[in-house]
Amino acid sequence: MTAASQSAQLQIQDLWKVFGPDGAKIVQSPEFATASKSEILENTGCAVAIRSASFEVYAGEIFVLMGLSGSGKSTVVRCLLRLIEPTAGSILLDGEDITQYTQAQLVDMRRRKTAMVFQQFGLLPHRNVLENIAFGLEVRGIPKEERFDTARVALEQVGLNGWEDSYPFELSGGMQQRVGIARALAVDPEILLMDEPFSGLDPLIRREMQDELVVLQEQLHKTIVFITHDLDEALKLGSRIAIMRDGEIIQTGKPEEIVTKPADSYVSEFVRDVSRSDVLTAADIMHEPLAEIYEWQGPGAALHALDNVEAHFGFIVGPGRELKGVISRAAVAQLRRDGVTSLREAELDEPATVGPDTPVNDLLTLAASQRPAIAVVGDQNNLLGVIRKEALLSSMVQGDKALDEARGVPGGRGQGEAD
């Protein structure tokens, strides 16, 4: 999954949608400020679908809106395109409030800036695969040869080479959904809206489509708003997740925040059966090494650094914290006895290394090895942090305090890295 650039491309501010007569009065009335949906419906005949929803979607992230049926999530995504007109609030796309758009501006936005992938595919049965993918470009008035060339690129992106002359009825459900995704990608939208696109598929095909979306996102870095009622799907795909209930957003956060720090009992119940190890990554449980020693230092300085923190071994780094290896206290002591003046001359042990996004579940085999530590490194093999076995074990069970203590953050002193 691509990390968000932290610039808000889409901003939803105090969004309301009330179906029924005088919906605007419901929004403005103090009388209904704390009333439930059922109370408002009983007293006014109006149905509150979205209630003061606010969130931001960052450029390049998959933002997941998740909730049970009737929570308002699909209404939100339709308001984003003004397929349903909001009752109140603002929707800022690249700083422009689309609730103020004229009809001509709205049509242009739908054609050029956004694309939608629906649950029911929405393919044209009388057109073949290539023609279906090129349909949005045809609506734009793109010449036939150019739009077909673009469609073929999108076809390849979703893995349907060789199927361009087939018709929808000849395709499986997963293949039809790939065509729907390719059609959306062909118009090169700034924002891709996906309304429960995989919920009608068999479980195995659904997982395959989720995996393919992750791969596509790593390549294309699109801004995606993804709607689902499935928590596992949300945790797998979402850079961040917003959980909705009765039209309100209850909590927004990264997957690990949703699981480890639920905002209320409703969210707690939602995530009750989710293992922390399913959402935590190496970056979530790593800590600073107790002993970090520069390769140009001598054994005496290294022993001093190890003694200060009572560590049995230290991490040797070069310029830019480039990881060179690890060395035990006993090995450093021997180097001093041998008269070695720089750790550059030392034979270093090689630690197990992982990237910061490595899932905790993938660390278990490494933790069982006899190598002295798991080092978390960046793209340039720069040392970001280390993982102690006790922190890894603590991450497998509920309890932030236990995890914090295992990591050595305030609240509990961590043990030496060789423990």
Summary of the structure (lengths in Angstrom):
residues: 419
radius of gyration: 26.7
end to end distance: 33.8
largest distance: 88.9
contacts: 1367
relative contact order: 0.10
helix: 41%
strand: 23%
